[in-house]
């Protein structure tokens, strides 16, 4: 086995001569002075920083400074292009409001401004061909958006139970072949306006517009036809419910719809024009402030209201417009009994004639007869 070589033991190396060590110390002093000058130039040296050795920072004299003598000034080099002292950046940053500071020195990308030749605008005017092309692109994108909206509405309506409406149309002796396309078109308009222009129904009701709105409006249609009323008033029509589905089913000869919001009255007029209904009058007003004329006051045979005021105030307003012997049909929920008992003044002009349950929920249609004076 080969033995490991041992370290050579001998006399120590002689110390470095004094001249070499003095040169090394002079170089270290010069490098330290350069570093101190660089920190002072960049603003990193605090005002009360560490003491510097006398004669450093560019001073040609290496003699110690006398007590009380001013510190020699060090000439600073001009900053390079794109540089900025940290102290200047900090002061400018503090002077600006929070969240709005951006580096604006010439070397930063965010502060750099594009150079433009003198006498010319930075952005040349667009050519007519480019403007026409952009206009065509905008029209194409709008058409694609309308197509996507129509397809999504068609998909939403296609998943709903339209067959449940047919028995109620047949019971009301309506033409199913003519009524179903009109009801489908009305539902499409209702969803289009509800998504883009006006809040007609709840967004959660779009997936059940057939069961929640159309079916509830059409289920008592045979009951309204059996009353024999021809001239009808609908109070608080909103998006046209229940008046428009009932008019499509052939209930009455003329309808007057009262709505206090202008955007909803615009939708009602648009729906009547697209569907092709006639003898429809839309009033932009509240029923309590609707001006009464001799031709309409007490001349209506039927009155409808769905999801508006309480039962007592509604019948109180309807008594001015419905002739004696006329009918009022009110769509009410689970609080119907409470509303009837808390304000019994409606019994002075009306008499409860019957109740009709709607669907599987708690909604009912209450029928009232106007008393003769």
C-alpha positions in Angstrom: 0.0 0.0 0.0 1.4 3.3 -1.0 1.8 5.9 1.7 0.4 9.3 1.5 2.9 12.1 0.8 3.4 14.3 3.8 3.5 18.0 3.8 6.8 19.6 3.5 7.9 21.1 6.6 10.3 23.9 6.3 11.0 27.5 7.2 8.2 29.9 6.7 8.1 32.2 3.7 9.5 35.6 4.3 7.1 38.5 4.8 6.3 40.8 1.9 8.5 43.8 1.7 7.3 47.1 2.8 7.1 48.6 -0.7 4.7 46.0 -2.0 2.4 46.3 1.0 2.3 50.1 0.7 1.3 49.9 -3.0 -1.5 47.5 -2.1 -2.8 49.9 0.6 -2.7 52.9 -1.8 -4.8 50.9 -4.4 -7.3 50.0 -1.7 -7.7 53.6 -0.7 -8.2 54.7 -4.3 -10.8 52.0 -4.9 -12.6 52.9 -1.7 -12.7 56.6 -2.7 -14.1 55.6 -6.1 -16.9 53.6 -4.5 -17.7 56.4 -2.1 -17.9 58.9 -5.0 -20.2 56.5 -6.9 -22.6 56.1 -4.0 -22.7 59.9 -3.5 -23.3 60.4 -7.2 -26.2 58.0 -7.2 -27.8 59.4 -4.1 -27.3 56.3 -2.1 -25.1 57.9 0.5 -27.2 59.4 3.4 -26.5 62.9 4.5 -25.0 61.7 7.8 -23.1 58.8 6.3 -19.9 57.2 7.5 -16.8 59.3 7.7 -14.5 59.1 4.7 -10.7 59.1 5.0 -9.1 62.5 4.5 -7.9 63.3 1.0 -10.4 60.8 -0.7 -13.3 61.6 -3.1 -11.1 63.2 -5.7 -9.1 65.6 -3.6 -5.5 65.8 -4.9 -4.1 66.6 -1.5 -3.5 63.7 0.8 -2.9 65.8 3.9 -5.4 65.5 6.7 -8.1 68.2 6.8 -7.8 70.7 9.7 -10.5 70.8 12.4 -13.4 73.1 11.4 -12.3 73.3 7.8 -15.0 72.8 5.1 -15.2 69.5 3.3 -13.7 69.7 -0.1 -16.3 69.7 -2.9 -16.3 66.8 -5.3 -17.3 67.6 -8.9 -20.1 65.3 -10.1 -20.3 64.0 -13.5 -23.5 64.7 -15.5 -25.9 61.7 -15.5 -25.8 59.4 -18.5 -28.7 59.2 -20.9 -31.5 57.2 -19.3 -30.2 57.4 -15.8 -31.8 59.3 -12.8 -30.7 59.6 -9.3 -32.6 57.5 -6.7 -33.1 60.6 -4.6 -34.7 62.5 -7.5 -36.9 59.6 -8.3 -38.0 59.2 -4.7 -38.8 62.9 -4.3 -40.8 63.0 -7.6 -42.6 59.8 -6.6 -43.7 61.3 -3.2 -45.0 64.4 -4.8 -47.5 62.5 -7.0 -50.7 60.9 -5.8 -50.6 57.2 -4.9 -51.3 54.9 -7.8 -50.4 57.4 -10.5 -46.6 57.3 -10.4 -44.9 56.2 -13.6 -41.2 56.6 -14.5 -40.8 59.4 -17.0 -37.1 59.6 -17.4 -36.0 59.3 -21.0 -34.5 55.8 -20.6 -37.7 54.1 -19.5 -40.1 52.5 -21.9 -43.2 54.0 -20.4 -41.7 57.5 -20.3 -40.3 57.3 -23.8 -42.3 59.3 -26.4 -42.4 58.4 -30.1 -40.5 60.7 -32.2 -42.4 62.4 -35.1 -41.0 64.6 -37.8 -41.6 68.3 -37.4 -44.6 69.7 -39.3 -46.4 66.3 -39.6 -49.0 64.7 -37.4 -48.1 61.6 -35.5 -51.0 59.6 -36.9 -51.8 59.9 -40.5 -55.5 60.2 -41.5 -57.1 56.8 -42.4 -58.0 56.2 -46.0 -61.6 55.9 -47.1 -61.0 52.3 -48.0 -59.8 51.4 -44.6 -62.8 53.2 -42.9 -65.2 51.4 -45.2 -63.5 48.1 -44.4 -63.7 48.8 -40.6 -67.4 49.7 -41.0 -68.1 46.4 -42.8 -66.2 44.5 -40.1 -68.4 46.2 -37.4 -71.5 45.3 -39.3 -70.4 41.7 -39.7 -69.6 41.4 -36.0 -73.0 42.9 -35.1 -74.7 40.4 -37.4 -72.7 37.6 -35.9 -73.7 38.8 -32.4 -77.4 38.9 -33.4 -77.2 35.5 -34.9 -75.6 34.1 -31.7 -78.2 35.8 -29.6 -81.1 34.5 -31.7 -79.6 31.0 -31.6 -79.2 31.1 -27.8 -82.8 32.3 -27.4 -84.0 29.6 -29.8 -82.1 27.0 -27.7 -83.7 28.3 -24.5 -87.2 28.3 -25.9 -86.7 24.9 -27.6 -86.1 23.2 -24.3 -89.4 24.4 -22.8 -92.7 22.4 -22.7 -94.8 24.2 -25.4 -97.2 21.2 -25.6 -98.7 22.2 -22.3 -100.2 25.3 -23.8 -102.2 23.5 -26.5 -105.0 22.1 -24.2 -105.7 25.6 -22.8 -105.9 27.1 -26.3 -108.3 24.3 -27.4 -110.4 24.9 -24.2 -110.6 28.6 -25.1 -111.7 27.6 -28.7 -108.7 29.3 -30.2 -107.0 28.4 -33.5 -103.9 26.5 -32.4 -102.2 26.7 -35.8 -102.3 30.5 -35.7 -101.9 31.1 -32.0 -98.7 28.9 -31.4 -96.4 30.8 -33.8 -97.6 34.2 -32.4 -96.9 33.0 -28.8 -93.5 31.7 -29.9 -92.7 35.1 -31.5 -93.9 36.9 -28.5 -91.6 34.8 -26.2 -88.6 35.6 -28.5 -89.2 39.3 -28.4 -89.6 39.1 -24.6 -86.2 37.5 -24.1 -84.5 39.8 -26.7 -85.7 42.9 -24.9 -85.1 41.4 -21.5 -81.5 40.8 -22.3 -80.6 43.9 -24.2 -83.0 46.8 -23.6 -85.3 46.5 -20.6 -85.9 44.3 -17.6 -89.2 42.8 -18.4 -89.0 39.5 -16.4 -86.5 38.0 -14.0 -83.4 36.5 -15.6 -84.2 33.3 -13.7 -87.6 33.1 -15.4 -86.1 32.9 -18.9 -85.6 29.2 -18.7 -89.2 28.7 -17.6 -91.0 31.5 -19.5 -93.6 29.0 -20.8 -94.6 27.6 -17.5 -94.1 30.7 -15.4 -95.7 33.3 -17.6 -97.4 32.0 -20.8 -99.1 29.1 -19.1 -100.3 31.1 -16.1 -101.7 33.7 -18.4 -103.5 31.3 -20.7 -104.9 28.8 -18.2 -107.9 30.9 -17.1 -108.6 32.0 -20.7 -111.7 29.9 -21.0 -113.0 31.5 -17.7 -112.5 35.0 -19.1 -114.3 34.1 -22.4 -117.2 32.6 -20.4 -117.7 36.0 -18.7 -118.8 37.5 -22.0 -116.7 40.7 -21.5 -115.6 42.3 -24.7 -113.8 45.5 -23.7 -110.9 44.8 -21.4 -108.4 46.9 -19.3 -105.1 45.5 -18.0 -103.6 47.3 -15.1 -99.7 47.2 -14.7 -99.1 45.3 -17.9 -95.3 45.3 -17.6 -94.1 43.1 -20.5 -97.6 42.5 -21.7 -98.6 39.8 -19.3 -101.3 38.5 -19.2 -102.9 40.8 -21.8 -100.9 39.8 -24.9 -101.3 36.0 -24.5 -105.0 36.4 -23.7 -105.4 38.6 -26.8 -103.7 36.0 -28.9 -106.0 33.3 -27.5 -109.0 35.4 -28.6 -110.2 36.9 -25.3 -112.2 40.1 -25.9 -112.5 42.4 -28.8 -110.3 45.3 -27.6 -107.7 45.8 -24.9 -106.4 48.9 -23.0 -103.0 48.3 -21.4 -101.9 50.7 -18.6 -98.2 50.8 -17.8 -96.2 53.5 -16.0 -92.8 52.8 -17.4 -92.0 54.1 -20.9 -89.5 51.3 -21.9 -92.2 48.7 -21.3 -94.8 50.5 -23.2 -92.4 50.7 -26.2 -92.0 46.9 -26.0 -95.7 46.3 -25.9 -96.2 48.4 -29.0 -93.4 46.6 -30.7 -94.9 43.2 -29.8 -98.3 44.2 -31.1 -96.9 45.3 -34.4 -94.7 42.2 -34.9 -97.4 39.7 -33.9 -100.2 41.5 -35.9 -102.7 42.2 -33.1 -105.3 45.0 -33.6 -107.6 47.0 -31.4 -104.9 47.6 -28.8 -104.4 50.8 -26.8 -101.4 51.4 -24.6 -101.5 54.1 -22.0 -98.3 55.5 -20.4 -99.6 56.3 -16.9 -100.5 55.0 -13.6 -104.1 53.9 -13.1 -104.7 56.2 -10.2 -103.5 59.2 -12.3 -105.0 58.1 -15.6 -107.2 60.9 -16.9 -110.8 59.8 -17.0 -112.9 60.8 -20.0 -116.6 60.3 -20.6 -115.9 57.6 -23.2 -113.8 55.3 -21.1 -114.9 55.9 -17.5 -117.2 53.0 -16.4 -117.2 51.6 -20.0 -115.1 48.5 -19.5 -116.6 45.0 -19.2 -113.5 43.2 -17.8 -110.4 44.1 -15.8 -107.2 42.1 -15.3 -104.2 42.5 -13.0 -101.2 40.2 -12.4 -98.6 40.9 -9.8 -99.4 44.6 -9.0 -100.9 46.2 -6.0 -102.7 44.6 -3.1 -106.2 43.3 -3.6 -108.1 46.1 -1.9 -106.4 49.1 -3.6 -106.6 47.3 -7.0 -110.3 46.7 -6.8 -110.8 50.3 -5.5 -109.1 51.7 -8.7 -111.0 49.2 -10.9 -114.4 50.3 -9.6 -114.0 53.6 -11.5 -113.5 52.0 -14.9 -115.6 48.8 -14.8 -119.3 49.1 -15.5 -121.8 47.6 -13.1 -122.1 43.9 -13.8 -118.5 43.7 -15.1 -115.8 41.4 -14.0 -112.3 41.7 -12.4 -109.8 38.8 -12.6 -106.8 39.2 -10.3 -103.8 36.8 -10.2 -102.9 36.4 -6.6 -100.4 34.3 -4.5 -100.4 32.8 -1.1 -101.3 36.1 0.6 -104.7 36.4 -1.0 -106.7 35.7 2.2 -104.7 38.2 4.2 -105.1 40.9 1.6 -108.9 40.3 1.4 -109.3 40.5 5.2 -107.0 43.5 6.0 -108.9 45.9 3.7 -112.6 45.0 3.5 -113.7 48.2 1.8 -113.6 46.4 -1.6 -116.8 44.6 -0.5 -118.7 47.9 -1.0 -118.3 47.6 -4.8 -117.3 44.0 -5.5 -118.4 40.5 -4.8 -116.2 37.4 -4.9 -117.5 35.0 -7.5 -114.9 32.2 -7.5 -111.3 31.0 -7.5 -109.3 29.1 -10.1 -106.1 27.4 -9.2 -103.2 27.9 -11.7 -100.7 25.1 -12.3 -99.2 23.2 -9.3 -98.2 26.3 -7.3 -100.1 28.6 -4.9 -101.2 31.0 -7.6 -104.9 31.5 -8.1 -107.1 33.7 -10.2 -109.9 35.4 -8.2 -113.0 36.5 -10.1 -115.0 39.4 -8.8 -118.3 40.9 -10.0 -119.0 44.6 -10.0 -122.0 45.4 -7.9 -124.8 47.5 -9.3 -125.4 50.9 -7.6 
